[in-house]
Amino acid sequence: MPDLDDGYLDCTYDTAEMCTECGIGALQKSPFRMKAEPMWGKRDILQLNWVFDAFFVSRRAYQDVFRPLGVRCNEVLGHKCGKPLESVVQIIIDDYADGYLDLHDPFKDICNKCGRSKIRPHDRGFFPRISQRRPLCIFKTREYFGSGHSAWNAIIISSDLYKAIAKSSLKGVTFYPLVD
C-alpha cells in the first residue's frame, strides 16, 4: 500500500538494483499488501494504480481460469493484520521473453543516472512483434516501459489464456493484439 513515503517499495521489493531516478530494477520479494478486500463490482482482474506489471484476480477467477492453465499465484496480505485476504490473489509472472520486441524507431528514454532505457507506454493499436515467443501462457517483456520514476515490463499472454479469459467474461483488463 503506498503512502507518501513509498514504504511499499522496501516492504514488497528488493530495491538493491533499482535506479532511484528511472525506477528500473526493482524485483518483488514479498507479497503485496492491500488496505482491505478489493471492491470487485463487475471486475475479476485489477491492477494497482502504481504498479503496472502486477495483476490481481478474484480467487474464483484464479480457480476457474488461471490455475487450469498452470498459472501460479501469491497470497495478498491485509496491510495491518498481515494475514491473507480472502477474495484476491496475485498472478505470478516471473518468466521473461526469450527474444526482444521488434521496435521500429521506438520512443526511448535513457536514464541519466544508470544509463538503462525504457520505452514510452504503448496504449493503442497492435503491440510490437516479439522475436521469440515463449511456450508459456503469461510472461514479461525484457524491455521496460514507463516515464519519470515509473518502470515496468509489458505482459504478454497466450491466445489460450486470452480465450479462457474471454470465455469466462472476466472484466478489468484491456488487451492489445501482437503484430504477427
Buried (B, 14 or more C-beta within 10 A) or exposed (E): BEEEEEEBBEBBBBBEEBBEEBBBBBEBEEBBBBEEEBEBEEBBBBBBEEBBBBBBBBBEBBEBBBBEBEBBBBEBBBBEEEEEBEBBBBBBBEEBBBBBBEEEEBEEBEBEEBEBBBBEEBEEEEBBBBEEBBEBBBBBBBBBBBBEEBBBBBBBBBEEBEEBBEEBEBBBBEEEEBEE
